[in-house]
Amino acid sequence: MQEALTYEPEIWRREAACERLGVPTGVFFSDDIGDIVHAKNICAGCPVLESCLEGAIRRREPWGVWGGQLFRNGHILANKRRRGRPSKVPRPEEQLPVVPIPVRIQQELLSA
C-alpha cells in the first residue's frame, strides 16, 4: 500500500516580507525588469531571506525571484537583460539590485 504524500508548508513563509506586505505573486515571476527590481528590493529586507533561498535551491526552482536571487532553469542568474542586442552602455533602469547570497549558502553552492 502506498503512503499518501503530504504537503507540509514551510513555516518560515509566514514571516516572509512578501507575505506580510501582500505583494502580488506575479511580481516575483515577471520578466519585466521593473518587477524584478521591485521583488529583489522586497527580498533584500526580508527576515527569512536565507530560508527562502535555501528552499529554492533545494527545490531547483525553475524561475522567479527567491531569496533575493533571480532563478532561471533552476540556476541563479547574475543579471537579466532585455531581448535583442545588448546596449553598449547598460541603462540605469536595467541594473538589478545586488542582494548578497549568505556566506554559508555560497559555500554550499561551491561544494555541490
N, C-alpha and C positions, 0 to 999 in steps of 0.2 A: 504494500500500500504506500503510495507516495504522500509525503507530507505537503501540505499547502504552504506556499511561500507567503510569508507575512512581511508587510511593509512597515518598517519602524522609522518614522520621520526623525530626521536628525534634530536633536534637541537644541543645538546652537541656533537654528534658523529663527527661533522666537526672538533672539537678541539681535538679529541682523538689522543693519541700518535700512536696507531696502524694505524690509518687513515693517519696521517701526514707522518709516516715513510714508509708507503706502505708495511707493513708486510703481508705476505700471511695469509689468514684467517685460513688455516689448522693448523698453529702453535697454535692457541688458542683452537682448537678442537682435538688435538692429544692425544693419550695415551702414547706417548713417553715422558719419564721423562725429557729428554733434551729439548724438545719442550715446555713442561710445565714450566720449569725453565726460558726459554727464554721469554715466554709470561708473566710470573709473573714479570720478571725484566723490561719489557717494561711498564707494568701497574704501577709499583712502582713509575715511574717518570711522570705519566700521569696527566695533569691538570684537567681532568674530571673524575678521578677515582671514586669519590663519586657518581656522577650521573649515571655512568655505573653500579656500584654495586647496587644502589637502583633500577634501571630498571630491572636488572637480578633477584633480589629478588622478585620484584613485578610481573614479568612475570613467576616466578618459572622456570627459565632456566633449561632444563634437563641435560645439560653438557657443559663443556668448561671452559675456564678461563675468568672471567668477573670481572672488577674492582679489579684485583689482587688476586681474590679468585678462587679456583677450585670448580666447581659445578658438582655434580652427582645426578641425580634424583631430581633436584630442591632444593638440600641442599648443603651448603658449607662444603667441606671436609677439615679437618685439614692437612692431608697428603695423599700421593699416594704411594702405594708400588707396586713392581713388582709382577707378577703372581708367584705362587708357595710358598714354605715355606719361611717365612721371615728369613733373616740372623740375627744372634745374635747381631752383631755389624753393625749398618747401614753404608752403603758405603757413602763417602762424596758426590759423584755424585747423590745420591738419596735424599739428603737433599734439600727440596724445600725452596726457599727464603720466609721469612715471610713478607708479606705485611699487615700492621696493618689495621684492619677494623675501620673506623672512629667512634669515641665515640658515636655520635648521632645515627648512624646506629646500633651499638651494643645495645644501649638502646631500639631501636625499635624492634630488634630481640628478646630481652629478654621479652618485654611486649606483644609480639604477641602470 
